[in-house]
């Protein structure tokens, strides 16, 4: 084939067509359906998607060759959807060709840091090997750094991470997550991360109304529902529980519903006089909610997690 018959490179790109063909629209729609509230987070994800679409278009026209920095920081309280958004982000990056696989690899300090000399480097490198071509999600990343412990080996993992984040940024995206204040201190103590992370996304707490909608959705996923008084009692429960220590947003709601289902089952078992229909087996009542000690001034404290704070 001579030069005259070769296909000329494109001179224009239709971003609307790229948006639909890439599957980005589908990922963003899934994100909207999966998450209630979090409007600022969803807006940042849309902005990031637009940036990546334009970058891909520029590369198609020969205007750019370098892969943009995609490492991210997700900050917010537990139960605000950080892990869910990270999974969606992995799918988005895969659809756009920035990672080879759309899987999220989730780790904590224990997966990266060893217990003795010579143990940390192989652990960290093994995790990074598995994460290549994917998105690596490091939950509660600040636990990697323990300056008060002279025998801690987290600094070795940090140095390896920094090197790989820089040298392999065309084949690995790292998302670090945790409480905002602790992440700020972590980045201040380890400025190499701050210079390598281009996208910082803050996850707000849910409102009371959003948490009630989340509760209804969680029940619906398991073919349960509130009756009218039960829904009102759950709204009151949420208002009280949010004021207590260790409230973990959607995670605390899930735990409360698990306890309510336990009470419902016990109530039905003790009071049933005959066959039960589907409605009886599927309804969470006011009594199932108000049996919580929260309504008596007590603490309904979830077990504080050591990992998985997203």
N, C-alpha and C positions, 0 to 999 in steps of 0.2 A: 504494500500500500504506500503510495507516494504522499508527499506532504500536502498536495492539493486536495486529496480525498480523505485525509484524517479529520476526525470530528474535532471541531474547535471547542475550546473550553467555554463554559457558560459565561455569559456577561451579566446576567441578572439572576436573582433568586427570589421566588415567591414565598415570603415568610409564612403566609396563611396556609399554603399547601404543605410547607415543611412542618408546620405545627400539627396538622392533621395526620400527615403521613408518618411522622416520627412516633406517634402514640403518646405525645406529651399531653394532649388534651384529655386522653383517657386516664392518665395517671393523676392529673389535677382534679378531674371529676371524682375519681376514687377517693382522693384525699378529702374533698369536700363532703363526700358521703360518710366517710369513716370517722371524721372528727367533727364534733360539735364545738362551736365557738372558735377560739384561737385565730381571730381575723388577722392580727398582725403577723402571725406565723405564716398563714396561708398567703398573705400578700408578699412576704419575703420569698417564699418558694416560687410564686409566679414570677417575681422579678428575676430570680436566679435562672428559672427556665428560659425566660426571654433573653437573658444574657448569653446563655449557652446556645440557644438557637441562632442568635446573631453571630456568635463566634464560629459556629459550624458553617454558616453562610459565608462568612469572610474567608474561611479556609477553602471552601468550594471555589471561590473566585480568586484564590491565590493571594489574598490580602494578609493572611496570617498563617504561621506555621507552628507557633509555640502553643503547647497545651496550657490553658489557664490554670491558675492555682485554685483548687477546689476543696481543700481541707476546711473543715467547719468546726464551729463551737456552738453547742446547744446548751443554753442555761435556763434554769427554772426549777421550781419545786418538784418533788416527786408526783407522779401521776398526772402530769400535764401533757402527755403525748409525745415525748421526745423520741422514744424508741419507735413508735408508730410512724412518726414523720421520717425518721432515719430509714426505715424500710421503704417508704414511698420514694425518698430521695435516691436510694440505691436503684430502684426501678426506673426512675427518671434518667439518671446518669447512664444506665444501661441502654435505654431506648435511644439516647442521643449519641451513643458510641463512645462515651468517656470511660466506661469500665466494661470489661469483657463479659462479666456475669452480674446479674441483678440481685445477687444474694448479699444479705447483711451478715457480717461476722461480728458477733457481740462478745466482748471480753471485759474483764475487770483486772484489777491489780494482781489477783491471785493467778491469773492466766499468764502474766508477763514476768513477774518477779519471783526469783528463786529464794530458797531458804538458806543457802550456803554459798560460799565462794565458788564461782565457776558454773553455777546453776542458772543464773538469770539470762545470760547471753543466748544459750541454746533454746531456752523457753521462749524468749522474745522473738528470736529469728524463726522458730517453728510457727508461731502465730502469724508472723508477717508473711511467711511462705504460703500459708493457707489462705491469707487474705489477698494475695496478689490478684489483680484483675477484678477485685470486689471493693466493697465499702467496709472499712473496719470501724466499728463503733466501740469506743472505750468509755464505759460508764464509770462515773465518779473518778475521773482521771486524776484528780488532785491527790488521791491516795498513793499515786506512784511516787510522790515526793514527801519524804519524812525526814526533814533536816535535823530533828532532835535525836534521831537514832543513828549513831555512828556506824552501826553494823547493818544498816538497811541497804539493800541492793537496788532500790528503785531508780537511783540516778543512772545506773548502768543501762536499764531499760529505756530511760528517757533519752540517753545519748544515741542509742541504736534507733529509736523511733525517729528522732530528729534527722538523722542521716538518711533513713529510708524515705521519710516524707519529702525530703529535698531531691534525692537522686532518682526516686521511682514515682514521681508525682504524675507521670503519664500512664501509670498502671495501678495506682492505689489512691483511694480517697479515704482520709481519716476524719472521723467525726468524734470530738471529745465532748462529753456531757457531764453536767452536775449542777450543784447550787451555784448561783451567780457570784456570791461573795467569795466562795472558796476557789472558784475558777479564776477570778481576778487575782487572788493571792498566788495561785499556782502559776499563772502566766507572768506575774511580776517576778517571781523567783526563777522562772525558766523562760527568759525572753525569746529564746529560739522558737518556741511554739507560737508566740504572738506574731512573729514575722512570717511564719509559714501558713498561718490560718487567715484566709481571706474573707470568710463569711461568718459573722457572729449573729446568731438568732436567739432572741429572748422569748421564752414561753411564759405567758401570764397565767396566773391562777384562774380557774373557772369561776364564774358567778354562780350564785345559788340556783338561778333558773336553769343555767346550762347543766349544772350537776343533776338537777331533777330530770331533765331531758336525757342525760346520760344514763341515769338509773332506769328510766322507762325503756330505753333502747337495750340495756343489758338484760332486762327481764324479757323483753320481746324476743331477743335472740334465743332464749331458752323456753319460749312458749309460756311465759308467765305474764301477769299484768297486775297493776294496782286496781282495787276498786276506788271509788271516789274518796271515802274517808282515809283509805290507805295512802293514796297519793298526797292528801293534805298532811297526814302524819309524817310522810317522808320529807316533805318540804320543810316541816318544822324540825325534823331530825337533822337535816342538812345545815340549817341555820345554827343549831346548837353545836353540832360536831365541828363545824369550821372554826369555832372559837377555842377548841381544845388542842392540846399539844399533839405534835406528830401527825397533823392532818395531811393526808397524801392525795387530795383531789380525787380523781377517778378511781384510784386504787382503794381508797377508804370507802368509797361508795360500793365498789364491788364486794369488799369484805362485809359491809353492812347488809347487803342483799343476801350474801351467803348465810349470814346469821338469821335473817328474816325467813329464808326458805327453810332453815332448820326448825324454827319455831312453828312455821306453817305446817310442816310435816308432823311435828309432835302434836299440834292442835288437832289436826285431822285424825291422827291415830287414836287420840284419847276421846274424841267427841263423836266420831262417826258411828251412826246407828245402823247403817246399811250401805248399799252401793253408792259410790260417789261418781258424779259426772265430771266431764272435762273442765267445766267452769270452776267447780269446787277445787279441783286439783291444780288449777292454774292461777288462782287468785290470791294475792297478798293483801291481807286486810290491815285495818288500823291496829288491831290487837297484835299482829305479828311485828309491827314496827314499834309500837309504844312499849313493848316489853323490854326494849333496850334500856340499859341503866343511864343512858344519856338524859332521858326524861326525868330521872330522879336525882340529877345533879352529879352523877358519877361520871367517870372517865370511860370512854369507849375507845381505848387506845389500840391502834394496830401495832403489831410487832414491828419495831423499827428495822427496816431492811438494811443489810450490809452491802447489798449489791442490787442492781436492777432498779435504780432510783428513777429511771425515766418514766 
